[in-house]
């Protein structure tokens, strides 16, 4: 038996669920990248102009971005570990 040319067995199958998309990790990674890039730019501007304060602020922003990136990576690994425990 067919339904509009599609076998009924295919029509009656449940639609697979879409995987849950976690945009929070992406947002956090984008924020970390923004801090790293703006820090590098500010650090370079400080070096070019001889402004040690701007250079130091840039280094601080860059380190802040690296710390955020590390935290996000740790969260991702912990989530992956937690998910692997659920599947066992």
C-alpha positions in Angstrom: 0.0 0.0 0.0 1.3 3.5 -0.8 0.3 7.0 0.3 1.1 9.6 -2.4 3.7 7.3 -3.8 5.4 6.8 -0.5 5.2 3.3 1.2 2.9 3.4 4.2 5.6 1.9 6.4 7.7 5.1 5.8 4.7 7.4 6.4 3.9 5.8 9.8 7.5 6.0 11.1 8.0 8.6 13.8 10.0 11.7 12.9 13.5 11.6 14.4 14.1 14.2 17.1 16.4 17.1 16.3 19.5 17.1 18.4 19.5 19.8 21.0 21.7 22.7 20.0 23.5 24.4 22.8 24.3 27.9 21.6 25.6 29.0 25.1 29.0 27.3 24.4 29.2 29.1 21.1 28.3 32.5 22.6 30.9 32.0 25.4 33.6 31.0 22.8 32.7 34.1 20.7 33.0 36.3 23.7 36.4 34.8 24.6 37.6 35.3 21.0 36.4 38.9 21.1 38.4 39.6 24.3 41.5 37.9 22.9 41.4 39.8 19.6 40.6 43.2 21.1 43.3 42.6 23.7 45.9 41.9 20.9 44.8 45.0 19.0 45.0 47.2 22.1 48.4 45.6 23.1 49.7 46.3 19.6 48.4 49.9 19.6 50.1 50.4 23.0 53.4 49.1 21.7 53.2 51.2 18.5 52.4 54.4 20.4 54.7 53.7 23.4 51.7 53.8 25.7 52.6 51.2 28.3 49.1 51.5 30.0 47.2 50.6 26.8 49.7 47.8 26.2 49.1 46.4 29.7 45.3 46.7 29.3 45.6 44.8 26.0 47.6 42.1 27.7 45.0 41.9 30.4 42.1 41.6 27.9 44.0 38.9 26.0 44.5 36.9 29.2 40.9 37.4 30.2 39.9 35.9 26.8 42.2 33.0 27.2 40.8 32.3 30.7 37.2 32.4 29.3 38.2 30.0 26.5 39.7 27.6 29.0 36.6 27.7 31.2 34.4 27.1 28.2 36.5 24.1 27.1 36.4 22.7 30.7 32.6 23.1 30.7 32.4 21.3 27.3 34.5 18.4 28.6 32.5 18.1 31.8 29.3 18.1 29.8 30.6 15.4 27.5 31.7 13.3 30.4 28.3 13.8 32.1 26.5 12.8 28.8 28.7 9.7 28.5 27.6 8.6 32.0 23.9 9.0 31.1 24.4 6.8 28.0 25.9 3.9 30.0 
